[in-house]
Every structure is written in structure tokens, then in C-alpha cells.
């Protein structure tokens, strides 16, 4: 066990800095992925609402067409 903890101190500082930079990039990508997932969920909710309204409008339009056909 003592030998393993000594290994951490033997890692060069430049390698630790590069690993830190890589971790920062991965954290940034993770944040973007989370934001994209939230955006996709909200977008799908709004699309479902819009589709329901369009379906309702199409039904009303079909009813109006039927009424106009029956008037002739």
C-alpha cells in the first residue's frame, strides 16, 4: 500500500496538468449534453402541444367544409 501512494507523487506535473485540462473539457461537454437533453425534452413537449392544436384545427376545418357542402 505504501508503494502505491508513492506512485502518485512520482507522476510528472506536466502529465497532471494535461489530465486536468482533459477533465475540464469533459466537464464542459457534459454540461452541453445535459443542456441538449433538456432542450430536446422541452422541444418535444412543445411539439406535442402544437401537433394537438393543429389536429384540432384540422378537425374544425373538416367540420366547416362539411357544413359548406351541405348548404349547396
PDB file as gemmi writes it, atoms N, CA and C in Angstrom:
CRYST1    1.000    1.000    1.000  90.00  90.00  90.00 P 1                      
ATOM      1  N   UNK A   1       0.809  -1.193   0.000  1.00  0.00           N  
ATOM      2  CA  UNK A   1       0.000   0.000   0.000  1.00  0.00           C  
ATOM      3  C   UNK A   1       0.857   1.264   0.000  1.00  0.00           C  
ATOM      4  N   UNK A   2       1.928   1.265   0.747  1.00  0.00           N  
ATOM      5  CA  UNK A   2       2.782   2.445   0.838  1.00  0.00           C  
ATOM      6  C   UNK A   2       3.413   2.739  -0.511  1.00  0.00           C  
ATOM      7  N   UNK A   3       3.713   1.707  -1.273  1.00  0.00           N  
ATOM      8  CA  UNK A   3       4.321   1.885  -2.578  1.00  0.00           C  
ATOM      9  C   UNK A   3       3.338   2.522  -3.555  1.00  0.00           C  
ATOM     10  N   UNK A   4       2.048   2.189  -3.467  1.00  0.00           N  
ATOM     11  CA  UNK A   4       1.039   2.755  -4.357  1.00  0.00           C  
ATOM     12  C   UNK A   4       0.854   4.243  -4.100  1.00  0.00           C  
ATOM     13  N   UNK A   5       0.866   4.666  -2.865  1.00  0.00           N  
ATOM     14  CA  UNK A   5       0.696   6.089  -2.582  1.00  0.00           C  
ATOM     15  C   UNK A   5       1.922   6.870  -3.040  1.00  0.00           C  
ATOM     16  N   UNK A   6       3.087   6.258  -3.036  1.00  0.00           N  
ATOM     17  CA  UNK A   6       4.293   6.915  -3.535  1.00  0.00           C  
ATOM     18  C   UNK A   6       4.238   7.098  -5.037  1.00  0.00           C  
ATOM     19  N   UNK A   7       3.489   6.263  -5.724  1.00  0.00           N  
ATOM     20  CA  UNK A   7       3.363   6.351  -7.173  1.00  0.00           C  
ATOM     21  C   UNK A   7       2.695   7.655  -7.592  1.00  0.00           C  
ATOM     22  N   UNK A   8       1.751   8.124  -6.801  1.00  0.00           N  
ATOM     23  CA  UNK A   8       1.056   9.369  -7.120  1.00  0.00           C  
ATOM     24  C   UNK A   8       2.033  10.533  -7.140  1.00  0.00           C  
ATOM     25  N   UNK A   9       2.977  10.526  -6.243  1.00  0.00           N  
ATOM     26  CA  UNK A   9       3.938  11.626  -6.177  1.00  0.00           C  
ATOM     27  C   UNK A   9       4.998  11.527  -7.264  1.00  0.00           C  
ATOM     28  N   UNK A  10       5.100  10.392  -7.928  1.00  0.00           N  
ATOM     29  CA  UNK A  10       6.087  10.212  -8.984  1.00  0.00           C  
ATOM     30  C   UNK A  10       5.563  10.642 -10.352  1.00  0.00           C  
ATOM     31  N   UNK A  11       4.280  10.948 -10.470  1.00  0.00           N  
ATOM     32  CA  UNK A  11       3.701  11.374 -11.748  1.00  0.00           C  
ATOM     33  C   UNK A  11       4.183  12.793 -12.039  1.00  0.00           C  
ATOM     34  N   UNK A  12       4.695  13.036 -13.238  1.00  0.00           N  
ATOM     35  CA  UNK A  12       5.185  14.378 -13.572  1.00  0.00           C  
ATOM     36  C   UNK A  12       4.062  15.421 -13.537  1.00  0.00           C  
ATOM     37  N   UNK A  13       4.416  16.640 -13.174  1.00  0.00           N  
ATOM     38  CA  UNK A  13       3.439  17.725 -13.063  1.00  0.00           C  
ATOM     39  C   UNK A  13       2.800  18.042 -14.412  1.00  0.00           C  
ATOM     40  N   UNK A  14       3.560  17.947 -15.504  1.00  0.00           N  
ATOM     41  CA  UNK A  14       3.004  18.242 -16.834  1.00  0.00           C  
ATOM     42  C   UNK A  14       1.897  17.250 -17.192  1.00  0.00           C  
ATOM     43  N   UNK A  15       2.059  16.002 -16.794  1.00  0.00           N  
ATOM     44  CA  UNK A  15       1.032  14.997 -17.055  1.00  0.00           C  
ATOM     45  C   UNK A  15      -0.223  15.275 -16.233  1.00  0.00           C  
ATOM     46  N   UNK A  16      -0.041  15.699 -15.025  1.00  0.00           N  
ATOM     47  CA  UNK A  16      -1.179  16.051 -14.173  1.00  0.00           C  
ATOM     48  C   UNK A  16      -1.915  17.256 -14.752  1.00  0.00           C  
ATOM     49  N   UNK A  17      -1.167  18.244 -15.273  1.00  0.00           N  
ATOM     50  CA  UNK A  17      -1.802  19.423 -15.884  1.00  0.00           C  
ATOM     51  C   UNK A  17      -2.610  19.038 -17.119  1.00  0.00           C  
ATOM     52  N   UNK A  18      -2.044  18.133 -17.940  1.00  0.00           N  
ATOM     53  CA  UNK A  18      -2.777  17.688 -19.132  1.00  0.00           C  
ATOM     54  C   UNK A  18      -4.042  16.929 -18.741  1.00  0.00           C  
ATOM     55  N   UNK A  19      -3.961  16.126 -17.716  1.00  0.00           N  
ATOM     56  CA  UNK A  19      -5.136  15.391 -17.249  1.00  0.00           C  
ATOM     57  C   UNK A  19      -6.184  16.362 -16.712  1.00  0.00           C  
ATOM     58  N   UNK A  20      -5.743  17.397 -16.032  1.00  0.00           N  
ATOM     59  CA  UNK A  20      -6.670  18.415 -15.524  1.00  0.00           C  
ATOM     60  C   UNK A  20      -7.384  19.125 -16.659  1.00  0.00           C  
ATOM     61  N   UNK A  21      -6.650  19.428 -17.729  1.00  0.00           N  
ATOM     62  CA  UNK A  21      -7.253  20.063 -18.900  1.00  0.00           C  
ATOM     63  C   UNK A  21      -8.274  19.139 -19.550  1.00  0.00           C  
ATOM     64  N   UNK A  22      -7.940  17.863 -19.633  1.00  0.00           N  
ATOM     65  CA  UNK A  22      -8.857  16.880 -20.210  1.00  0.00           C  
ATOM     66  C   UNK A  22     -10.122  16.759 -19.369  1.00  0.00           C  
ATOM     67  N   UNK A  23      -9.973  16.781 -18.070  1.00  0.00           N  
ATOM     68  CA  UNK A  23     -11.136  16.716 -17.177  1.00  0.00           C  
ATOM     69  C   UNK A  23     -12.017  17.938 -17.363  1.00  0.00           C  
ATOM     70  N   UNK A  24     -11.403  19.106 -17.532  1.00  0.00           N  
ATOM     71  CA  UNK A  24     -12.169  20.328 -17.760  1.00  0.00           C  
ATOM     72  C   UNK A  24     -12.964  20.240 -19.058  1.00  0.00           C  
ATOM     73  N   UNK A  25     -12.344  19.717 -20.095  1.00  0.00           N  
ATOM     74  CA  UNK A  25     -13.044  19.558 -21.381  1.00  0.00           C  
ATOM     75  C   UNK A  25     -14.209  18.588 -21.230  1.00  0.00           C  
ATOM     76  N   UNK A  26     -13.998  17.483 -20.537  1.00  0.00           N  
ATOM     77  CA  UNK A  26     -15.069  16.500 -20.349  1.00  0.00           C  
ATOM     78  C   UNK A  26     -16.221  17.085 -19.518  1.00  0.00           C  
ATOM     79  N   UNK A  27     -15.909  17.895 -18.531  1.00  0.00           N  
ATOM     80  CA  UNK A  27     -16.962  18.538 -17.746  1.00  0.00           C  
ATOM     81  C   UNK A  27     -17.773  19.490 -18.614  1.00  0.00           C  
ATOM     82  N   UNK A  28     -17.082  20.248 -19.467  1.00  0.00           N  
ATOM     83  CA  UNK A  28     -17.773  21.173 -20.366  1.00  0.00           C  
ATOM     84  C   UNK A  28     -18.677  20.418 -21.332  1.00  0.00           C  
ATOM     85  N   UNK A  29     -18.179  19.327 -21.887  1.00  0.00           N  
ATOM     86  CA  UNK A  29     -19.003  18.514 -22.787  1.00  0.00           C  
ATOM     87  C   UNK A  29     -20.203  17.930 -22.051  1.00  0.00           C  
ATOM     88  N   UNK A  30     -19.999  17.533 -20.815  1.00  0.00           N  
ATOM     89  CA  UNK A  30     -21.100  17.003 -20.018  1.00  0.00           C  
ATOM     90  C   UNK A  30     -22.187  18.041 -19.797  1.00  0.00           C  
ATOM     91  N   UNK A  31     -21.783  19.274 -19.533  1.00  0.00           N  
ATOM     92  CA  UNK A  31     -22.756  20.356 -19.353  1.00  0.00           C  
ATOM     93  C   UNK A  31     -23.541  20.575 -20.633  1.00  0.00           C  
ATOM     94  N   UNK A  32     -22.839  20.575 -21.786  1.00  0.00           N  
ATOM     95  CA  UNK A  32     -23.532  20.759 -23.057  1.00  0.00           C  
ATOM     96  C   UNK A  32     -24.503  19.621 -23.338  1.00  0.00           C  
ATOM     97  N   UNK A  33     -24.125  18.404 -22.992  1.00  0.00           N  
ATOM     98  CA  UNK A  33     -25.018  17.260 -23.201  1.00  0.00           C  
ATOM     99  C   UNK A  33     -26.264  17.403 -22.332  1.00  0.00           C  
ATOM    100  N   UNK A  34     -26.092  17.809 -21.092  1.00  0.00           N  
ATOM    101  CA  UNK A  34     -27.244  17.998 -20.202  1.00  0.00           C  
ATOM    102  C   UNK A  34     -28.157  19.091 -20.743  1.00  0.00           C  
ATOM    103  N   UNK A  35     -27.583  20.196 -21.200  1.00  0.00           N  
ATOM    104  CA  UNK A  35     -28.391  21.284 -21.769  1.00  0.00           C  
ATOM    105  C   UNK A  35     -29.129  20.790 -23.011  1.00  0.00           C  
ATOM    106  N   UNK A  36     -28.460  20.008 -23.857  1.00  0.00           N  
ATOM    107  CA  UNK A  36     -29.098  19.497 -25.070  1.00  0.00           C  
ATOM    108  C   UNK A  36     -30.248  18.556 -24.728  1.00  0.00           C  
ATOM    109  N   UNK A  37     -30.075  17.721 -23.721  1.00  0.00           N  
ATOM    110  CA  UNK A  37     -31.141  16.798 -23.318  1.00  0.00           C  
ATOM    111  C   UNK A  37     -32.356  17.576 -22.815  1.00  0.00           C  
ATOM    112  N   UNK A  38     -32.120  18.599 -22.001  1.00  0.00           N  
ATOM    113  CA  UNK A  38     -33.224  19.425 -21.504  1.00  0.00           C  
ATOM    114  C   UNK A  38     -33.923  20.113 -22.673  1.00  0.00           C  
ATOM    115  N   UNK A  39     -33.139  20.642 -23.619  1.00  0.00           N  
ATOM    116  CA  UNK A  39     -33.715  21.294 -24.797  1.00  0.00           C  
ATOM    117  C   UNK A  39     -34.559  20.300 -25.606  1.00  0.00           C  
ATOM    118  N   UNK A  40     -34.056  19.086 -25.793  1.00  0.00           N  
ATOM    119  CA  UNK A  40     -34.787  18.086 -26.576  1.00  0.00           C  
ATOM    120  C   UNK A  40     -36.099  17.708 -25.890  1.00  0.00           C  
ATOM    121  N   UNK A  41     -36.074  17.580 -24.571  1.00  0.00           N  
ATOM    122  CA  UNK A  41     -37.300  17.244 -23.846  1.00  0.00           C  
ATOM    123  C   UNK A  41     -38.319  18.368 -23.964  1.00  0.00           C  
ATOM    124  N   UNK A  42     -37.879  19.604 -23.737  1.00  0.00           N  
ATOM    125  CA  UNK A  42     -38.801  20.738 -23.843  1.00  0.00           C  
ATOM    126  C   UNK A  42     -39.328  20.900 -25.262  1.00  0.00           C  
ATOM    127  N   UNK A  43     -38.460  20.705 -26.237  1.00  0.00           N  
ATOM    128  CA  UNK A  43     -38.876  20.820 -27.632  1.00  0.00           C  
ATOM    129  C   UNK A  43     -39.927  19.766 -27.977  1.00  0.00           C  
ATOM    130  N   UNK A  44     -39.754  18.555 -27.496  1.00  0.00           N  
ATOM    131  CA  UNK A  44     -40.745  17.520 -27.792  1.00  0.00           C  
ATOM    132  C   UNK A  44     -42.084  17.817 -27.113  1.00  0.00           C  
ATOM    133  N   UNK A  45     -42.050  18.380 -25.909  1.00  0.00           N  
ATOM    134  CA  UNK A  45     -43.289  18.758 -25.232  1.00  0.00           C  
ATOM    135  C   UNK A  45     -44.026  19.825 -26.029  1.00  0.00           C  
ATOM    136  N   UNK A  46     -43.290  20.851 -26.462  1.00  0.00           N  
ATOM    137  CA  UNK A  46     -43.926  21.923 -27.241  1.00  0.00           C  
ATOM    138  C   UNK A  46     -44.417  21.415 -28.588  1.00  0.00           C  
ATOM    139  N   UNK A  47     -43.686  20.500 -29.209  1.00  0.00           N  
ATOM    140  CA  UNK A  47     -44.131  19.939 -30.485  1.00  0.00           C  
ATOM    141  C   UNK A  47     -45.416  19.136 -30.318  1.00  0.00           C  
ATOM    142  N   UNK A  48     -45.532  18.392 -29.231  1.00  0.00           N  
ATOM    143  CA  UNK A  48     -46.766  17.632 -28.992  1.00  0.00           C  
ATOM    144  C   UNK A  48     -47.949  18.579 -28.807  1.00  0.00           C  
ATOM    145  N   UNK A  49     -47.740  19.658 -28.068  1.00  0.00           N  
ATOM    146  CA  UNK A  49     -48.826  20.631 -27.881  1.00  0.00           C  
ATOM    147  C   UNK A  49     -49.225  21.251 -29.214  1.00  0.00           C  
ATOM    148  N   UNK A  50     -48.237  21.612 -30.031  1.00  0.00           N  
ATOM    149  CA  UNK A  50     -48.523  22.226 -31.334  1.00  0.00           C  
ATOM    150  C   UNK A  50     -49.247  21.239 -32.239  1.00  0.00           C  
ATOM    151  N   UNK A  51     -48.823  19.981 -32.213  1.00  0.00           N  
ATOM    152  CA  UNK A  51     -49.475  18.968 -33.042  1.00  0.00           C  
ATOM    153  C   UNK A  51     -50.931  18.756 -32.627  1.00  0.00           C  
ATOM    154  N   UNK A  52     -51.191  18.777 -31.312  1.00  0.00           N  
ATOM    155  CA  UNK A  52     -52.582  18.642 -30.850  1.00  0.00           C  
ATOM    156  C   UNK A  52     -53.429  19.810 -31.350  1.00  0.00           C  
ATOM    157  N   UNK A  53     -52.890  21.013 -31.284  1.00  0.00           N  
ATOM    158  CA  UNK A  53     -53.643  22.180 -31.758  1.00  0.00           C  
ATOM    159  C   UNK A  53     -53.880  22.095 -33.262  1.00  0.00           C  
ATOM    160  N   UNK A  54     -52.874  21.637 -34.018  1.00  0.00           N  
ATOM    161  CA  UNK A  54     -53.053  21.500 -35.457  1.00  0.00           C  
ATOM    162  C   UNK A  54     -54.092  20.439 -35.791  1.00  0.00           C  
ATOM    163  N   UNK A  55     -54.089  19.342 -35.059  1.00  0.00           N  
ATOM    164  CA  UNK A  55     -55.094  18.301 -35.275  1.00  0.00           C  
ATOM    165  C   UNK A  55     -56.496  18.839 -34.980  1.00  0.00           C  
ATOM    166  N   UNK A  56     -56.607  19.599 -33.906  1.00  0.00           N  
ATOM    167  CA  UNK A  56     -57.905  20.197 -33.562  1.00  0.00           C  
ATOM    168  C   UNK A  56     -58.363  21.167 -34.649  1.00  0.00           C  
ATOM    169  N   UNK A  57     -57.425  21.962 -35.166  1.00  0.00           N  
ATOM    170  CA  UNK A  57     -57.778  22.907 -36.239  1.00  0.00           C  
ATOM    171  C   UNK A  57     -58.206  22.149 -37.498  1.00  0.00           C  
ATOM    172  N   UNK A  58     -57.542  21.050 -37.807  1.00  0.00           N  
ATOM    173  CA  UNK A  58     -57.913  20.253 -38.981  1.00  0.00           C  
ATOM    174  C   UNK A  58     -59.300  19.646 -38.817  1.00  0.00           C  
ATOM    175  N   UNK A  59     -59.637  19.216 -37.610  1.00  0.00           N  
ATOM    176  CA  UNK A  59     -60.971  18.678 -37.364  1.00  0.00           C  
ATOM    177  C   UNK A  59     -62.018  19.769 -37.555  1.00  0.00           C  
ATOM    178  N   UNK A  60     -61.745  20.962 -37.028  1.00  0.00           N  
ATOM    179  CA  UNK A  60     -62.694  22.063 -37.195  1.00  0.00           C  
ATOM    180  C   UNK A  60     -62.825  22.453 -38.668  1.00  0.00           C  
ATOM    181  N   UNK A  61     -61.725  22.422 -39.380  1.00  0.00           N  
ATOM    182  CA  UNK A  61     -61.755  22.748 -40.799  1.00  0.00           C  
ATOM    183  C   UNK A  61     -62.595  21.718 -41.558  1.00  0.00           C  
ATOM    184  N   UNK A  62     -62.465  20.454 -41.221  1.00  0.00           N  
ATOM    185  CA  UNK A  62     -63.275  19.416 -41.866  1.00  0.00           C  
ATOM    186  C   UNK A  62     -64.755  19.622 -41.564  1.00  0.00           C  
ATOM    187  N   UNK A  63     -65.072  20.017 -40.324  1.00  0.00           N  
ATOM    188  CA  UNK A  63     -66.471  20.303 -39.976  1.00  0.00           C  
ATOM    189  C   UNK A  63     -67.008  21.490 -40.775  1.00  0.00           C  
ATOM    190  N   UNK A  64     -66.206  22.510 -40.939  1.00  0.00           N  
ATOM    191  CA  UNK A  64     -66.620  23.689 -41.708  1.00  0.00           C  
ATOM    192  C   UNK A  64     -66.853  23.300 -43.169  1.00  0.00           C  
ATOM    193  N   UNK A  65     -65.968  22.476 -43.721  1.00  0.00           N  
ATOM    194  CA  UNK A  65     -66.142  22.026 -45.105  1.00  0.00           C  
ATOM    195  C   UNK A  65     -67.435  21.233 -45.260  1.00  0.00           C  
ATOM    196  N   UNK A  66     -67.735  20.377 -44.303  1.00  0.00           N  
ATOM    197  CA  UNK A  66     -68.977  19.599 -44.357  1.00  0.00           C  
ATOM    198  C   UNK A  66     -70.195  20.516 -44.302  1.00  0.00           C  
ATOM    199  N   UNK A  67     -70.164  21.520 -43.460  1.00  0.00           N  
ATOM    200  CA  UNK A  67     -71.283  22.462 -43.349  1.00  0.00           C  
ATOM    201  C   UNK A  67     -71.460  23.216 -44.657  1.00  0.00           C  
ATOM    202  N   UNK A  68     -70.361  23.654 -45.255  1.00  0.00           N  
ATOM    203  CA  UNK A  68     -70.446  24.393 -46.524  1.00  0.00           C  
ATOM    204  C   UNK A  68     -70.932  23.499 -47.656  1.00  0.00           C  
ATOM    205  N   UNK A  69     -70.561  22.236 -47.686  1.00  0.00           N  
ATOM    206  CA  UNK A  69     -71.028  21.312 -48.714  1.00  0.00           C  
ATOM    207  C   UNK A  69     -72.535  21.065 -48.573  1.00  0.00           C  
ATOM    208  N   UNK A  70     -73.013  20.963 -47.340  1.00  0.00           N  
ATOM    209  CA  UNK A  70     -74.421  20.697 -47.117  1.00  0.00           C  
ATOM    210  C   UNK A  70     -75.290  21.908 -47.432  1.00  0.00           C  
ATOM    211  N   UNK A  71     -74.746  23.085 -47.441  1.00  0.00           N  
ATOM    212  CA  UNK A  71     -75.522  24.308 -47.753  1.00  0.00           C  
ATOM    213  C   UNK A  71     -75.881  24.371 -49.236  1.00  0.00           C  
ATOM    214  N   UNK A  72     -75.089  23.803 -50.069  1.00  0.00           N  
ATOM    215  CA  UNK A  72     -75.308  23.916 -51.518  1.00  0.00           C  
ATOM    216  C   UNK A  72     -76.466  23.131 -51.957  1.00  0.00           C  
TER     217      UNK A  72                                                      
END                                                                             
